[in-house]
Amino acid sequence: MQKLDPQKKQSIITAAKNLFHRYGIQKTTMQEIARDAGLSVGTLYLYFKNKDEILLACTQVFREEHDRAARLILQSDRAADEKLRHYILDRFRAARATREGSDRAAEIARAVIRLDPDRIEEEASLTMRTIRQILQEGCETGLFHHVNLAADVEVFAYSIAYFFPIAGKEPDPPPEEEKLLAIVNWFIAQWQRL
């Protein structure tokens, strides 16, 4: 079995991501992806059978970035309230960049959901686990006093859901970072009450 070069795989993912954002999935060909990655089409097919596999690899990169960002925030020396603000704003900015990064975002989102129907639930689970860990840490350090982990994580998540629409379903008016931060700060104030 031939050993595959991780740098070539990353070049393919990067080229595909750029092409998908520029032209959409349907109009992007495997030949264009190979060309932009600096590979032959035959080499491309050693790494991926089709565009669906490449798209799933692109989404895996996004998922790994989310996981890495969450771990870094959880491991930081910040107080729990700052961790929560930082984490939520980081997720908001990543989601906004994905939605606004291309006119093809809705097409890409539909394709990802078709190929990986559990994707939204997996992202939501990671988000909920991270929020729960931050709130638990806030309770353990005495920063938060009035937290019901079982209920508050879910209520908090539903309260900010408007700010994380799926591409192509942008609400009117569009979500604003300042308003999201106001909601996060309101919850933090409730949890810090004595």
PyMOL CGO cylinders between C-alpha atoms (Angstrom):
from pymol import cmd
from pymol.cgo import CYLINDER

trace = [
    CYLINDER, 0.00, 0.00, 0.00, 1.32, 3.41, -0.97, 0.3, 1, 1, 1, 1, 1, 1,
    CYLINDER, 1.32, 3.41, -0.97, 2.01, 5.89, 1.84, 0.3, 1, 1, 1, 1, 1, 1,
    CYLINDER, 2.01, 5.89, 1.84, 0.09, 9.10, 1.24, 0.3, 1, 1, 1, 1, 1, 1,
    CYLINDER, 0.09, 9.10, 1.24, 1.74, 12.47, 1.81, 0.3, 1, 1, 1, 1, 1, 1,
    CYLINDER, 1.74, 12.47, 1.81, -0.16, 14.58, 4.40, 0.3, 1, 1, 1, 1, 1, 1,
    CYLINDER, -0.16, 14.58, 4.40, 1.03, 17.80, 2.72, 0.3, 1, 1, 1, 1, 1, 1,
    CYLINDER, 1.03, 17.80, 2.72, -0.50, 16.73, -0.58, 0.3, 1, 1, 1, 1, 1, 1,
    CYLINDER, -0.50, 16.73, -0.58, -3.73, 15.88, 1.19, 0.3, 1, 1, 1, 1, 1, 1,
    CYLINDER, -3.73, 15.88, 1.19, -3.75, 19.32, 2.81, 0.3, 1, 1, 1, 1, 1, 1,
    CYLINDER, -3.75, 19.32, 2.81, -3.05, 20.95, -0.57, 0.3, 1, 1, 1, 1, 1, 1,
    CYLINDER, -3.05, 20.95, -0.57, -6.06, 19.17, -2.02, 0.3, 1, 1, 1, 1, 1, 1,
    CYLINDER, -6.06, 19.17, -2.02, -8.30, 20.26, 0.86, 0.3, 1, 1, 1, 1, 1, 1,
    CYLINDER, -8.30, 20.26, 0.86, -7.11, 23.87, 0.60, 0.3, 1, 1, 1, 1, 1, 1,
    CYLINDER, -7.11, 23.87, 0.60, -7.55, 23.97, -3.19, 0.3, 1, 1, 1, 1, 1, 1,
    CYLINDER, -7.55, 23.97, -3.19, -11.01, 22.38, -2.97, 0.3, 1, 1, 1, 1, 1, 1,
    CYLINDER, -11.01, 22.38, -2.97, -12.13, 24.72, -0.21, 0.3, 1, 1, 1, 1, 1, 1,
    CYLINDER, -12.13, 24.72, -0.21, -11.11, 27.76, -2.26, 0.3, 1, 1, 1, 1, 1, 1,
    CYLINDER, -11.11, 27.76, -2.26, -12.77, 26.44, -5.41, 0.3, 1, 1, 1, 1, 1, 1,
    CYLINDER, -12.77, 26.44, -5.41, -15.96, 25.41, -3.59, 0.3, 1, 1, 1, 1, 1, 1,
    CYLINDER, -15.96, 25.41, -3.59, -16.23, 28.91, -2.11, 0.3, 1, 1, 1, 1, 1, 1,
    CYLINDER, -16.23, 28.91, -2.11, -15.56, 30.58, -5.45, 0.3, 1, 1, 1, 1, 1, 1,
    CYLINDER, -15.56, 30.58, -5.45, -17.60, 28.42, -7.84, 0.3, 1, 1, 1, 1, 1, 1,
    CYLINDER, -17.60, 28.42, -7.84, -19.70, 26.10, -5.71, 0.3, 1, 1, 1, 1, 1, 1,
    CYLINDER, -19.70, 26.10, -5.71, -19.48, 22.34, -5.42, 0.3, 1, 1, 1, 1, 1, 1,
    CYLINDER, -19.48, 22.34, -5.42, -21.43, 21.51, -8.57, 0.3, 1, 1, 1, 1, 1, 1,
    CYLINDER, -21.43, 21.51, -8.57, -19.32, 23.71, -10.84, 0.3, 1, 1, 1, 1, 1, 1,
    CYLINDER, -19.32, 23.71, -10.84, -15.98, 22.62, -9.39, 0.3, 1, 1, 1, 1, 1, 1,
    CYLINDER, -15.98, 22.62, -9.39, -14.35, 19.65, -11.11, 0.3, 1, 1, 1, 1, 1, 1,
    CYLINDER, -14.35, 19.65, -11.11, -11.86, 17.15, -9.81, 0.3, 1, 1, 1, 1, 1, 1,
    CYLINDER, -11.86, 17.15, -9.81, -9.51, 18.31, -12.58, 0.3, 1, 1, 1, 1, 1, 1,
    CYLINDER, -9.51, 18.31, -12.58, -9.65, 21.90, -11.27, 0.3, 1, 1, 1, 1, 1, 1,
    CYLINDER, -9.65, 21.90, -11.27, -8.97, 20.74, -7.73, 0.3, 1, 1, 1, 1, 1, 1,
    CYLINDER, -8.97, 20.74, -7.73, -5.97, 18.69, -8.89, 0.3, 1, 1, 1, 1, 1, 1,
    CYLINDER, -5.97, 18.69, -8.89, -4.64, 21.61, -10.95, 0.3, 1, 1, 1, 1, 1, 1,
    CYLINDER, -4.64, 21.61, -10.95, -4.95, 24.11, -8.08, 0.3, 1, 1, 1, 1, 1, 1,
    CYLINDER, -4.95, 24.11, -8.08, -3.35, 21.60, -5.69, 0.3, 1, 1, 1, 1, 1, 1,
    CYLINDER, -3.35, 21.60, -5.69, -0.44, 21.17, -8.11, 0.3, 1, 1, 1, 1, 1, 1,
    CYLINDER, -0.44, 21.17, -8.11, -1.15, 17.47, -8.64, 0.3, 1, 1, 1, 1, 1, 1,
    CYLINDER, -1.15, 17.47, -8.64, -2.21, 15.18, -11.42, 0.3, 1, 1, 1, 1, 1, 1,
    CYLINDER, -2.21, 15.18, -11.42, -5.81, 13.98, -11.42, 0.3, 1, 1, 1, 1, 1, 1,
    CYLINDER, -5.81, 13.98, -11.42, -4.55, 10.42, -10.89, 0.3, 1, 1, 1, 1, 1, 1,
    CYLINDER, -4.55, 10.42, -10.89, -2.73, 11.49, -7.74, 0.3, 1, 1, 1, 1, 1, 1,
    CYLINDER, -2.73, 11.49, -7.74, -5.85, 13.30, -6.50, 0.3, 1, 1, 1, 1, 1, 1,
    CYLINDER, -5.85, 13.30, -6.50, -7.84, 10.08, -6.83, 0.3, 1, 1, 1, 1, 1, 1,
    CYLINDER, -7.84, 10.08, -6.83, -5.30, 8.27, -4.64, 0.3, 1, 1, 1, 1, 1, 1,
    CYLINDER, -5.30, 8.27, -4.64, -6.43, 10.57, -1.81, 0.3, 1, 1, 1, 1, 1, 1,
    CYLINDER, -6.43, 10.57, -1.81, -10.14, 11.04, -2.51, 0.3, 1, 1, 1, 1, 1, 1,
    CYLINDER, -10.14, 11.04, -2.51, -12.67, 9.07, -4.57, 0.3, 1, 1, 1, 1, 1, 1,
    CYLINDER, -12.67, 9.07, -4.57, -14.89, 12.07, -5.32, 0.3, 1, 1, 1, 1, 1, 1,
    CYLINDER, -14.89, 12.07, -5.32, -15.84, 15.63, -4.37, 0.3, 1, 1, 1, 1, 1, 1,
    CYLINDER, -15.84, 15.63, -4.37, -18.07, 14.40, -1.55, 0.3, 1, 1, 1, 1, 1, 1,
    CYLINDER, -18.07, 14.40, -1.55, -15.08, 12.86, 0.20, 0.3, 1, 1, 1, 1, 1, 1,
    CYLINDER, -15.08, 12.86, 0.20, -13.11, 16.07, -0.29, 0.3, 1, 1, 1, 1, 1, 1,
    CYLINDER, -13.11, 16.07, -0.29, -15.98, 18.16, 1.10, 0.3, 1, 1, 1, 1, 1, 1,
    CYLINDER, -15.98, 18.16, 1.10, -16.18, 15.93, 4.18, 0.3, 1, 1, 1, 1, 1, 1,
    CYLINDER, -16.18, 15.93, 4.18, -12.42, 16.33, 4.65, 0.3, 1, 1, 1, 1, 1, 1,
    CYLINDER, -12.42, 16.33, 4.65, -12.89, 20.11, 4.50, 0.3, 1, 1, 1, 1, 1, 1,
    CYLINDER, -12.89, 20.11, 4.50, -15.58, 19.93, 7.18, 0.3, 1, 1, 1, 1, 1, 1,
    CYLINDER, -15.58, 19.93, 7.18, -13.34, 17.72, 9.31, 0.3, 1, 1, 1, 1, 1, 1,
    CYLINDER, -13.34, 17.72, 9.31, -10.75, 20.49, 9.29, 0.3, 1, 1, 1, 1, 1, 1,
    CYLINDER, -10.75, 20.49, 9.29, -13.40, 22.96, 10.53, 0.3, 1, 1, 1, 1, 1, 1,
    CYLINDER, -13.40, 22.96, 10.53, -14.44, 20.50, 13.26, 0.3, 1, 1, 1, 1, 1, 1,
    CYLINDER, -14.44, 20.50, 13.26, -10.81, 20.00, 14.34, 0.3, 1, 1, 1, 1, 1, 1,
    CYLINDER, -10.81, 20.00, 14.34, -10.30, 23.78, 14.48, 0.3, 1, 1, 1, 1, 1, 1,
    CYLINDER, -10.30, 23.78, 14.48, -13.38, 24.10, 16.70, 0.3, 1, 1, 1, 1, 1, 1,
    CYLINDER, -13.38, 24.10, 16.70, -12.14, 21.33, 18.99, 0.3, 1, 1, 1, 1, 1, 1,
    CYLINDER, -12.14, 21.33, 18.99, -8.64, 22.84, 19.16, 0.3, 1, 1, 1, 1, 1, 1,
    CYLINDER, -8.64, 22.84, 19.16, -10.00, 26.34, 19.91, 0.3, 1, 1, 1, 1, 1, 1,
    CYLINDER, -10.00, 26.34, 19.91, -12.27, 24.96, 22.66, 0.3, 1, 1, 1, 1, 1, 1,
    CYLINDER, -12.27, 24.96, 22.66, -9.39, 23.06, 24.28, 0.3, 1, 1, 1, 1, 1, 1,
    CYLINDER, -9.39, 23.06, 24.28, -7.13, 26.12, 24.21, 0.3, 1, 1, 1, 1, 1, 1,
    CYLINDER, -7.13, 26.12, 24.21, -9.80, 28.26, 25.84, 0.3, 1, 1, 1, 1, 1, 1,
    CYLINDER, -9.80, 28.26, 25.84, -10.55, 25.63, 28.49, 0.3, 1, 1, 1, 1, 1, 1,
    CYLINDER, -10.55, 25.63, 28.49, -6.84, 25.22, 29.29, 0.3, 1, 1, 1, 1, 1, 1,
    CYLINDER, -6.84, 25.22, 29.29, -6.17, 28.96, 29.49, 0.3, 1, 1, 1, 1, 1, 1,
    CYLINDER, -6.17, 28.96, 29.49, -5.59, 30.80, 32.76, 0.3, 1, 1, 1, 1, 1, 1,
    CYLINDER, -5.59, 30.80, 32.76, -8.57, 33.08, 32.19, 0.3, 1, 1, 1, 1, 1, 1,
    CYLINDER, -8.57, 33.08, 32.19, -11.42, 33.25, 34.67, 0.3, 1, 1, 1, 1, 1, 1,
    CYLINDER, -11.42, 33.25, 34.67, -14.54, 31.32, 33.67, 0.3, 1, 1, 1, 1, 1, 1,
    CYLINDER, -14.54, 31.32, 33.67, -16.49, 34.44, 32.68, 0.3, 1, 1, 1, 1, 1, 1,
    CYLINDER, -16.49, 34.44, 32.68, -13.71, 35.49, 30.29, 0.3, 1, 1, 1, 1, 1, 1,
    CYLINDER, -13.71, 35.49, 30.29, -13.45, 31.94, 28.93, 0.3, 1, 1, 1, 1, 1, 1,
    CYLINDER, -13.45, 31.94, 28.93, -17.16, 31.95, 28.18, 0.3, 1, 1, 1, 1, 1, 1,
    CYLINDER, -17.16, 31.95, 28.18, -17.04, 35.32, 26.43, 0.3, 1, 1, 1, 1, 1, 1,
    CYLINDER, -17.04, 35.32, 26.43, -13.96, 34.31, 24.45, 0.3, 1, 1, 1, 1, 1, 1,
    CYLINDER, -13.96, 34.31, 24.45, -15.39, 30.93, 23.43, 0.3, 1, 1, 1, 1, 1, 1,
    CYLINDER, -15.39, 30.93, 23.43, -18.78, 32.24, 22.33, 0.3, 1, 1, 1, 1, 1, 1,
    CYLINDER, -18.78, 32.24, 22.33, -17.29, 35.16, 20.39, 0.3, 1, 1, 1, 1, 1, 1,
    CYLINDER, -17.29, 35.16, 20.39, -14.76, 32.80, 18.77, 0.3, 1, 1, 1, 1, 1, 1,
    CYLINDER, -14.76, 32.80, 18.77, -17.56, 30.50, 17.62, 0.3, 1, 1, 1, 1, 1, 1,
    CYLINDER, -17.56, 30.50, 17.62, -19.64, 33.46, 16.43, 0.3, 1, 1, 1, 1, 1, 1,
    CYLINDER, -19.64, 33.46, 16.43, -16.76, 34.81, 14.35, 0.3, 1, 1, 1, 1, 1, 1,
    CYLINDER, -16.76, 34.81, 14.35, -15.99, 31.38, 12.88, 0.3, 1, 1, 1, 1, 1, 1,
    CYLINDER, -15.99, 31.38, 12.88, -19.65, 30.81, 11.97, 0.3, 1, 1, 1, 1, 1, 1,
    CYLINDER, -19.65, 30.81, 11.97, -19.98, 34.30, 10.48, 0.3, 1, 1, 1, 1, 1, 1,
    CYLINDER, -19.98, 34.30, 10.48, -16.80, 33.83, 8.43, 0.3, 1, 1, 1, 1, 1, 1,
    CYLINDER, -16.80, 33.83, 8.43, -18.16, 30.56, 7.08, 0.3, 1, 1, 1, 1, 1, 1,
    CYLINDER, -18.16, 30.56, 7.08, -21.56, 32.06, 6.20, 0.3, 1, 1, 1, 1, 1, 1,
    CYLINDER, -21.56, 32.06, 6.20, -20.19, 35.29, 4.73, 0.3, 1, 1, 1, 1, 1, 1,
    CYLINDER, -20.19, 35.29, 4.73, -17.05, 33.85, 3.15, 0.3, 1, 1, 1, 1, 1, 1,
    CYLINDER, -17.05, 33.85, 3.15, -18.77, 32.86, -0.06, 0.3, 1, 1, 1, 1, 1, 1,
    CYLINDER, -18.77, 32.86, -0.06, -21.89, 33.35, -2.13, 0.3, 1, 1, 1, 1, 1, 1,
    CYLINDER, -21.89, 33.35, -2.13, -21.88, 29.54, -2.25, 0.3, 1, 1, 1, 1, 1, 1,
    CYLINDER, -21.88, 29.54, -2.25, -22.16, 29.06, 1.53, 0.3, 1, 1, 1, 1, 1, 1,
    CYLINDER, -22.16, 29.06, 1.53, -25.77, 27.87, 1.39, 0.3, 1, 1, 1, 1, 1, 1,
    CYLINDER, -25.77, 27.87, 1.39, -24.96, 25.28, -1.30, 0.3, 1, 1, 1, 1, 1, 1,
    CYLINDER, -24.96, 25.28, -1.30, -21.99, 24.06, 0.73, 0.3, 1, 1, 1, 1, 1, 1,
    CYLINDER, -21.99, 24.06, 0.73, -24.05, 23.88, 3.93, 0.3, 1, 1, 1, 1, 1, 1,
    CYLINDER, -24.05, 23.88, 3.93, -26.81, 21.86, 2.22, 0.3, 1, 1, 1, 1, 1, 1,
    CYLINDER, -26.81, 21.86, 2.22, -24.23, 19.45, 0.79, 0.3, 1, 1, 1, 1, 1, 1,
    CYLINDER, -24.23, 19.45, 0.79, -22.51, 19.00, 4.16, 0.3, 1, 1, 1, 1, 1, 1,
    CYLINDER, -22.51, 19.00, 4.16, -25.84, 18.28, 5.88, 0.3, 1, 1, 1, 1, 1, 1,
    CYLINDER, -25.84, 18.28, 5.88, -26.76, 15.80, 3.13, 0.3, 1, 1, 1, 1, 1, 1,
    CYLINDER, -26.76, 15.80, 3.13, -23.44, 13.98, 3.44, 0.3, 1, 1, 1, 1, 1, 1,
    CYLINDER, -23.44, 13.98, 3.44, -23.14, 14.21, 7.23, 0.3, 1, 1, 1, 1, 1, 1,
    CYLINDER, -23.14, 14.21, 7.23, -26.63, 14.63, 8.74, 0.3, 1, 1, 1, 1, 1, 1,
    CYLINDER, -26.63, 14.63, 8.74, -25.23, 14.32, 12.27, 0.3, 1, 1, 1, 1, 1, 1,
    CYLINDER, -25.23, 14.32, 12.27, -22.85, 17.23, 11.71, 0.3, 1, 1, 1, 1, 1, 1,
    CYLINDER, -22.85, 17.23, 11.71, -25.04, 19.92, 13.29, 0.3, 1, 1, 1, 1, 1, 1,
    CYLINDER, -25.04, 19.92, 13.29, -25.72, 17.73, 16.33, 0.3, 1, 1, 1, 1, 1, 1,
    CYLINDER, -25.72, 17.73, 16.33, -22.01, 16.95, 16.75, 0.3, 1, 1, 1, 1, 1, 1,
    CYLINDER, -22.01, 16.95, 16.75, -21.08, 20.65, 16.62, 0.3, 1, 1, 1, 1, 1, 1,
    CYLINDER, -21.08, 20.65, 16.62, -23.87, 21.46, 19.08, 0.3, 1, 1, 1, 1, 1, 1,
    CYLINDER, -23.87, 21.46, 19.08, -22.67, 18.70, 21.44, 0.3, 1, 1, 1, 1, 1, 1,
    CYLINDER, -22.67, 18.70, 21.44, -19.12, 20.04, 21.43, 0.3, 1, 1, 1, 1, 1, 1,
    CYLINDER, -19.12, 20.04, 21.43, -20.44, 23.53, 22.10, 0.3, 1, 1, 1, 1, 1, 1,
    CYLINDER, -20.44, 23.53, 22.10, -22.67, 22.33, 24.96, 0.3, 1, 1, 1, 1, 1, 1,
    CYLINDER, -22.67, 22.33, 24.96, -19.84, 20.31, 26.53, 0.3, 1, 1, 1, 1, 1, 1,
    CYLINDER, -19.84, 20.31, 26.53, -17.51, 23.30, 26.37, 0.3, 1, 1, 1, 1, 1, 1,
    CYLINDER, -17.51, 23.30, 26.37, -20.08, 25.66, 27.90, 0.3, 1, 1, 1, 1, 1, 1,
    CYLINDER, -20.08, 25.66, 27.90, -20.81, 23.09, 30.63, 0.3, 1, 1, 1, 1, 1, 1,
    CYLINDER, -20.81, 23.09, 30.63, -17.11, 22.77, 31.48, 0.3, 1, 1, 1, 1, 1, 1,
    CYLINDER, -17.11, 22.77, 31.48, -16.72, 26.54, 31.68, 0.3, 1, 1, 1, 1, 1, 1,
    CYLINDER, -16.72, 26.54, 31.68, -19.76, 26.91, 33.94, 0.3, 1, 1, 1, 1, 1, 1,
    CYLINDER, -19.76, 26.91, 33.94, -18.62, 24.04, 36.12, 0.3, 1, 1, 1, 1, 1, 1,
    CYLINDER, -18.62, 24.04, 36.12, -15.20, 25.64, 36.49, 0.3, 1, 1, 1, 1, 1, 1,
    CYLINDER, -15.20, 25.64, 36.49, -16.86, 28.94, 37.38, 0.3, 1, 1, 1, 1, 1, 1,
    CYLINDER, -16.86, 28.94, 37.38, -18.81, 27.18, 40.13, 0.3, 1, 1, 1, 1, 1, 1,
    CYLINDER, -18.81, 27.18, 40.13, -15.74, 25.34, 41.44, 0.3, 1, 1, 1, 1, 1, 1,
    CYLINDER, -15.74, 25.34, 41.44, -13.70, 28.56, 41.63, 0.3, 1, 1, 1, 1, 1, 1,
    CYLINDER, -13.70, 28.56, 41.63, -16.55, 30.45, 43.33, 0.3, 1, 1, 1, 1, 1, 1,
    CYLINDER, -16.55, 30.45, 43.33, -17.00, 32.90, 40.45, 0.3, 1, 1, 1, 1, 1, 1,
    CYLINDER, -17.00, 32.90, 40.45, -20.50, 31.60, 39.64, 0.3, 1, 1, 1, 1, 1, 1,
    CYLINDER, -20.50, 31.60, 39.64, -23.04, 31.01, 42.39, 0.3, 1, 1, 1, 1, 1, 1,
    CYLINDER, -23.04, 31.01, 42.39, -26.42, 30.42, 40.84, 0.3, 1, 1, 1, 1, 1, 1,
    CYLINDER, -26.42, 30.42, 40.84, -25.88, 27.77, 38.19, 0.3, 1, 1, 1, 1, 1, 1,
    CYLINDER, -25.88, 27.77, 38.19, -28.09, 24.79, 37.52, 0.3, 1, 1, 1, 1, 1, 1,
    CYLINDER, -28.09, 24.79, 37.52, -25.84, 22.95, 35.03, 0.3, 1, 1, 1, 1, 1, 1,
    CYLINDER, -25.84, 22.95, 35.03, -28.59, 20.66, 33.79, 0.3, 1, 1, 1, 1, 1, 1,
    CYLINDER, -28.59, 20.66, 33.79, -30.89, 23.54, 32.84, 0.3, 1, 1, 1, 1, 1, 1,
    CYLINDER, -30.89, 23.54, 32.84, -28.64, 26.56, 32.37, 0.3, 1, 1, 1, 1, 1, 1,
    CYLINDER, -28.64, 26.56, 32.37, -26.43, 25.12, 29.63, 0.3, 1, 1, 1, 1, 1, 1,
    CYLINDER, -26.43, 25.12, 29.63, -29.49, 24.34, 27.51, 0.3, 1, 1, 1, 1, 1, 1,
    CYLINDER, -29.49, 24.34, 27.51, -31.25, 27.65, 28.25, 0.3, 1, 1, 1, 1, 1, 1,
    CYLINDER, -31.25, 27.65, 28.25, -28.05, 29.57, 27.46, 0.3, 1, 1, 1, 1, 1, 1,
    CYLINDER, -28.05, 29.57, 27.46, -27.56, 27.67, 24.19, 0.3, 1, 1, 1, 1, 1, 1,
    CYLINDER, -27.56, 27.67, 24.19, -31.15, 28.33, 23.08, 0.3, 1, 1, 1, 1, 1, 1,
    CYLINDER, -31.15, 28.33, 23.08, -30.79, 31.99, 24.03, 0.3, 1, 1, 1, 1, 1, 1,
    CYLINDER, -30.79, 31.99, 24.03, -27.83, 32.50, 21.70, 0.3, 1, 1, 1, 1, 1, 1,
    CYLINDER, -27.83, 32.50, 21.70, -28.98, 30.19, 18.86, 0.3, 1, 1, 1, 1, 1, 1,
    CYLINDER, -28.98, 30.19, 18.86, -30.24, 33.16, 16.80, 0.3, 1, 1, 1, 1, 1, 1,
    CYLINDER, -30.24, 33.16, 16.80, -26.62, 34.29, 16.42, 0.3, 1, 1, 1, 1, 1, 1,
    CYLINDER, -26.62, 34.29, 16.42, -25.58, 31.02, 14.77, 0.3, 1, 1, 1, 1, 1, 1,
    CYLINDER, -25.58, 31.02, 14.77, -27.85, 30.55, 11.74, 0.3, 1, 1, 1, 1, 1, 1,
    CYLINDER, -27.85, 30.55, 11.74, -27.14, 27.94, 9.10, 0.3, 1, 1, 1, 1, 1, 1,
    CYLINDER, -27.14, 27.94, 9.10, -25.75, 29.44, 5.91, 0.3, 1, 1, 1, 1, 1, 1,
    CYLINDER, -25.75, 29.44, 5.91, -28.56, 30.48, 3.60, 0.3, 1, 1, 1, 1, 1, 1,
    CYLINDER, -28.56, 30.48, 3.60, -30.95, 31.09, 6.49, 0.3, 1, 1, 1, 1, 1, 1,
    CYLINDER, -30.95, 31.09, 6.49, -29.53, 34.42, 7.62, 0.3, 1, 1, 1, 1, 1, 1,
    CYLINDER, -29.53, 34.42, 7.62, -32.10, 36.20, 9.82, 0.3, 1, 1, 1, 1, 1, 1,
    CYLINDER, -32.10, 36.20, 9.82, -33.13, 39.78, 9.24, 0.3, 1, 1, 1, 1, 1, 1,
    CYLINDER, -33.13, 39.78, 9.24, -31.63, 41.74, 10.86, 0.3, 1, 1, 1, 1, 1, 1,
    CYLINDER, -31.63, 41.74, 10.86, -28.35, 39.82, 10.72, 0.3, 1, 1, 1, 1, 1, 1,
    CYLINDER, -28.35, 39.82, 10.72, -26.81, 38.75, 14.03, 0.3, 1, 1, 1, 1, 1, 1,
    CYLINDER, -26.81, 38.75, 14.03, -24.55, 41.34, 15.63, 0.3, 1, 1, 1, 1, 1, 1,
    CYLINDER, -24.55, 41.34, 15.63, -21.58, 40.53, 17.82, 0.3, 1, 1, 1, 1, 1, 1,
    CYLINDER, -21.58, 40.53, 17.82, -22.38, 43.32, 20.29, 0.3, 1, 1, 1, 1, 1, 1,
    CYLINDER, -22.38, 43.32, 20.29, -25.88, 41.96, 20.90, 0.3, 1, 1, 1, 1, 1, 1,
    CYLINDER, -25.88, 41.96, 20.90, -24.55, 38.44, 21.39, 0.3, 1, 1, 1, 1, 1, 1,
    CYLINDER, -24.55, 38.44, 21.39, -22.05, 39.77, 23.91, 0.3, 1, 1, 1, 1, 1, 1,
    CYLINDER, -22.05, 39.77, 23.91, -24.85, 41.59, 25.74, 0.3, 1, 1, 1, 1, 1, 1,
    CYLINDER, -24.85, 41.59, 25.74, -26.73, 38.29, 26.17, 0.3, 1, 1, 1, 1, 1, 1,
    CYLINDER, -26.73, 38.29, 26.17, -23.59, 36.47, 27.34, 0.3, 1, 1, 1, 1, 1, 1,
    CYLINDER, -23.59, 36.47, 27.34, -22.88, 39.26, 29.83, 0.3, 1, 1, 1, 1, 1, 1,
    CYLINDER, -22.88, 39.26, 29.83, -26.47, 39.13, 31.12, 0.3, 1, 1, 1, 1, 1, 1,
    CYLINDER, -26.47, 39.13, 31.12, -26.15, 35.41, 31.85, 0.3, 1, 1, 1, 1, 1, 1,
    CYLINDER, -26.15, 35.41, 31.85, -22.76, 35.91, 33.51, 0.3, 1, 1, 1, 1, 1, 1,
    CYLINDER, -22.76, 35.91, 33.51, -24.24, 38.61, 35.75, 0.3, 1, 1, 1, 1, 1, 1,
    CYLINDER, -24.24, 38.61, 35.75, -27.06, 36.24, 36.78, 0.3, 1, 1, 1, 1, 1, 1,
    CYLINDER, -27.06, 36.24, 36.78, -24.59, 33.45, 37.60, 0.3, 1, 1, 1, 1, 1, 1,
    CYLINDER, -24.59, 33.45, 37.60, -22.36, 35.83, 39.59, 0.3, 1, 1, 1, 1, 1, 1,
    CYLINDER, -22.36, 35.83, 39.59, -25.16, 37.20, 41.80, 0.3, 1, 1, 1, 1, 1, 1,
    CYLINDER, -25.16, 37.20, 41.80, -24.69, 36.49, 45.47, 0.3, 1, 1, 1, 1, 1, 1,
]
cmd.load_cgo(trace, "trace")
